[in-house]
């Protein structure tokens, strides 16, 4: 009987120990799962921020005619979506205009911000290596240089919140330093090619959009056509840039009308130069797209006129 009682006691103790161990393992597994969920959420948030940067650019082009220029990627601070996930520090002082006291970013946060910038650059400059004829090592060094420049410029500009002139001066100095570094890395001739490539990015995005429409209609563009069309769009951008707002944007009631008029004229000029580069089937597709854009533009002009006249009807 004593032996049986002892055996039962040993079994009970072993069962309790096993329960404690399993409970500890379960707690550890749950904690690990929570960490993985948090890490995945952070990664997904960063990805959404990065995708927002590209989708914002394509959205801005949605109502543009096939030849209209796209927004130029900015050298300055990243968009607000990225700043939110960059953990650039917690502001504890007053709003811009007064002294700021911020928590210094940790090395991990600085590295993440740097990586985010390079990811954005590699998407925006996707065909840079091919366009410039760079080898992999040159391309990687150039992306490193560009990412470092963007991050450092953003950091330098943080001290000039509320000072537009100071921020512009910092940005201009940073660009001059960046361009000098590119010249040293690639040499003068290849650096000049990079400058043209960077300037042509909005045109490349616009031509890519046209190319996608052509491909969907089974009349794809050739590489020669793409190259020629990019050159046309860049030259027309230089010849007649879009109008700028004058003074207070909220009081510039005529801006949208001026922009729509410029857009219509710009589209005609680009169309006149692009059509000779296309086949008859491609011309038909191009003209159909222009007609759709003209209809949208007319509707926008009517809405703008109604708002200006105080008529709230669409």
HELIX and SHEET records of a PDB file:
HELIX    1   1 UNK A    2  UNK A   60  1                                  59    
HELIX    2   2 UNK A   80  UNK A   86  1                                   7    
HELIX    3   3 UNK A  107  UNK A  124  1                                  18    
HELIX    4   4 UNK A  128  UNK A  132  1                                   5    
HELIX    5   5 UNK A  136  UNK A  157  1                                  22    
HELIX    6   6 UNK A  158  UNK A  160  5                                   3    
HELIX    7   7 UNK A  164  UNK A  186  1                                  23    
HELIX    8   8 UNK A  188  UNK A  199  1                                  12    
HELIX    9   9 UNK A  201  UNK A  216  1                                  16    
HELIX   10  10 UNK A  223  UNK A  239  1                                  17    
HELIX   11  11 UNK A  249  UNK A  251  5                                   3    
HELIX   12  12 UNK A  255  UNK A  274  1                                  20    
HELIX   13  13 UNK A  275  UNK A  277  5                                   3    
HELIX   14  14 UNK A  280  UNK A  308  1                                  29    
END                                                                             
